[in-house]
Amino acid sequence: MLKNRLKELRARHSFTQIELAKQVGVTRQTIGFIEKGEFSPSVTLSLKLAKALDCDINEIFWLEGGEEHEE
């Protein structure tokens, strides 16, 4: 299962769900579903999120049971 820390990284940048959604071209609901783990984004959307949050994609997403990004 795909895990993420999108909410944490979004908060660090002081983005609302709406602001981040506009930057990457999706709805606020999509951001919410990703944050709750109810939706796995496409590779394209994942890359857009990483760019918007100025981080590596592995800092946002990892597979459960796999290695989590350590800070």
C-alpha positions as CSV (number, residue, x, y, z in Angstrom):
1,M,0.0,0.0,0.0
2,L,1.2,3.5,-0.8
3,K,1.9,5.7,2.2
4,N,2.5,9.4,2.2
5,R,3.3,12.5,4.2
6,L,1.7,14.9,1.9
7,K,-0.3,16.7,4.7
8,E,2.9,17.2,6.7
9,L,4.8,18.6,3.8
10,R,1.9,20.8,2.6
11,A,1.7,22.3,6.1
12,R,5.4,23.0,6.2
13,H,4.9,25.2,3.1
14,S,1.8,26.8,4.6
15,F,-0.3,25.6,1.6
16,T,-4.0,24.9,2.0
17,Q,-5.4,21.9,0.1
18,I,-6.9,24.4,-2.3
19,E,-3.6,26.2,-3.0
20,L,-1.7,23.0,-3.6
21,A,-4.5,21.6,-5.7
22,K,-4.4,24.7,-8.0
23,Q,-0.6,24.4,-8.3
24,V,-0.8,20.8,-9.6
25,G,-4.1,21.0,-11.5
26,V,-6.4,18.9,-9.4
27,T,-9.3,19.5,-7.0
28,R,-9.1,20.0,-3.3
29,Q,-10.9,16.8,-2.8
30,T,-8.1,14.9,-4.7
31,I,-5.5,16.3,-2.3
32,G,-7.6,15.3,0.6
33,F,-8.1,11.7,-0.7
34,I,-4.3,11.4,-1.3
35,E,-3.6,12.6,2.2
36,K,-6.0,10.1,3.7
37,G,-4.5,7.3,1.6
38,E,-7.8,6.8,-0.2
39,F,-6.3,7.6,-3.7
40,S,-2.9,6.7,-5.2
41,P,-1.9,9.5,-7.6
42,S,-0.4,8.9,-11.0
43,V,3.3,9.2,-11.6
44,T,2.7,12.6,-13.3
45,L,0.7,14.0,-10.4
46,S,3.3,12.6,-7.9
47,L,6.0,14.5,-9.8
48,K,4.0,17.7,-9.8
49,L,3.4,17.4,-6.1
50,A,7.1,16.9,-5.5
51,K,7.9,19.9,-7.6
52,A,5.3,22.1,-5.9
53,L,6.6,21.0,-2.5
54,D,10.3,21.4,-3.6
55,C,11.3,17.9,-2.5
56,D,12.1,14.5,-3.8
57,I,9.1,12.2,-4.6
58,N,10.5,9.7,-2.1
59,E,10.0,12.3,0.7
60,I,6.3,12.3,0.0
61,F,5.5,8.7,-1.0
62,W,6.7,5.2,0.0
63,L,5.4,1.7,-0.1
64,E,4.2,0.2,3.2
65,G,6.7,-2.3,4.4
66,G,9.4,-0.6,2.4
67,E,12.0,1.9,3.5
68,E,10.5,5.2,4.7
69,H,12.4,8.3,4.0
70,E,14.5,9.3,7.0
71,E,15.1,12.9,7.8
